[in-house]
Amino acid sequence: MKRPFRMTRAMFVIGAAFALAAPAALQAQDDPPPAEAEEMTKGERQLARLLEGRVRGEPVDCIRVFPNQSMRTIDRTAYVYGRGKTIYVQRTANPEDIDRRQALVTQRFRASELCRLDVVTTIDPILGFFTGTVFLEDFVPYTLVEDAEEG
């Protein structure tokens, strides 16, 4: 007598990973470039509010990072590092792939800096499987403008 097929947990997790990743990969290949949107996305509006009163600086290749440094993820828009007077915006090569529900894993070449050439991957925080790669661009600093009346 032939034994019935039984799916193991590992087979289920691997199958689920492929089922989730395959449609996104195929869609990315077939999609034409997006047309210019007339209205800002939710993420762009959120970033604009965060940057109010700040002036854009010259982009830099690396930023200093500390274990307690703030990092904010704005879905499908950017990663924002730092707090206080100067913050750094990282849009990445594919900002449409940014998702705050994914955990970032960074392999840095320098312990105290995050640079555009560092290897950054994303993982599903619940199941722990690889979900993508992040290609960093230059970090753009935005500094608070001090009013002339205050000085």
C-alpha positions in Angstrom: 0.0 0.0 0.0 1.3 3.4 -1.0 1.7 6.0 1.8 -0.1 9.3 1.3 2.0 12.4 0.7 2.6 14.5 3.8 3.9 18.1 3.6 6.5 19.0 6.2 6.8 22.4 7.9 10.0 23.1 6.0 8.4 22.3 2.7 5.5 24.7 3.5 7.8 27.6 4.5 9.9 27.2 1.4 6.8 26.9 -0.8 5.3 30.0 0.8 8.5 32.0 0.2 8.5 31.1 -3.5 4.8 31.8 -3.8 5.2 35.3 -2.3 8.5 36.2 -4.2 7.6 34.9 -7.7 4.7 37.2 -8.6 6.6 40.3 -7.4 9.7 39.3 -9.4 7.6 38.7 -12.6 5.6 41.9 -12.1 8.9 43.9 -11.7 10.1 42.6 -15.1 6.9 43.4 -17.0 5.9 46.7 -15.5 6.5 49.8 -17.7 8.1 52.8 -16.0 5.4 54.6 -13.9 3.9 57.7 -15.3 4.4 61.0 -13.5 1.8 61.1 -10.7 -0.1 64.4 -10.3 -0.6 63.8 -6.6 2.0 63.0 -3.9 1.8 59.5 -2.4 1.1 59.0 1.3 4.8 58.3 1.9 5.9 61.4 0.0 3.5 63.6 2.0 4.8 62.0 5.3 8.4 62.7 4.2 7.5 66.3 3.2 6.0 66.9 6.7 9.2 65.5 8.3 11.4 67.8 6.2 9.4 71.0 6.8 11.7 73.8 8.0 14.8 71.9 6.8 17.3 72.8 4.1 18.8 70.1 1.8 22.6 69.7 1.9 25.1 68.1 -0.4 24.7 64.3 -0.6 27.3 62.1 1.2 28.5 58.6 0.7 28.5 57.6 4.4 26.9 58.6 7.6 28.0 57.9 11.2 25.6 55.5 13.0 25.3 54.6 16.6 23.5 51.7 18.3 20.8 54.1 19.8 20.4 56.2 16.6 16.9 56.7 15.3 15.9 55.2 12.0 12.4 55.7 10.5 11.0 53.7 7.5 8.6 55.5 5.3 6.8 52.9 3.2 7.6 53.0 -0.6 9.6 56.2 -0.1 12.7 56.4 2.0 14.7 55.5 5.2 15.4 58.4 7.5 18.4 58.3 9.8 19.1 60.5 12.8 17.1 63.1 14.8 17.6 66.6 16.0 19.2 69.3 13.9 20.3 67.1 10.9 18.6 64.0 9.5 19.7 61.9 6.5 17.3 60.6 3.9 18.1 57.4 2.0 15.8 56.8 -1.0 17.6 53.7 -2.2 17.8 52.6 -5.9 14.2 51.1 -5.6 12.2 53.1 -3.1 9.0 51.3 -4.1 10.3 48.2 -2.4 10.7 49.9 1.0 8.4 48.2 3.6 8.4 49.0 7.3 7.2 45.5 8.0 10.6 44.0 6.9 13.7 43.9 9.0 16.9 45.3 7.7 20.1 43.3 8.0 23.3 45.3 7.3 26.8 44.0 6.7 28.9 47.1 7.1 32.6 47.6 6.1 33.1 50.1 8.9 31.7 49.6 12.3 30.6 53.2 13.0 29.5 54.2 9.5 26.8 53.2 7.1 27.9 53.7 3.5 26.3 53.3 0.1 28.4 50.3 -0.7 27.4 48.3 2.4 25.4 45.1 1.8 21.8 45.5 3.1 19.2 42.7 2.9 15.6 42.5 4.2 14.1 39.5 6.0 10.6 38.7 7.1 10.7 39.3 10.9 8.2 36.5 11.7 9.3 33.6 9.5 12.9 34.8 9.2 13.4 34.2 5.4 15.2 36.5 3.0 12.8 38.9 1.2 15.1 41.2 -0.8 18.2 43.3 -1.2 18.5 47.1 -0.7 20.8 49.1 -3.0 21.7 52.2 -1.1 22.2 55.6 -2.8 23.8 58.7 -1.4 22.5 59.9 2.0 21.0 63.4 1.7 21.3 65.6 4.8 18.5 67.9 5.8 19.3 70.5 8.4 16.9 72.7 10.4 16.9 76.3 9.4 17.5 78.7 12.3 15.3 81.8 12.2 17.2 85.2 12.2 14.8 86.5 14.9 15.9 83.9 17.4 19.7 84.8 17.1 
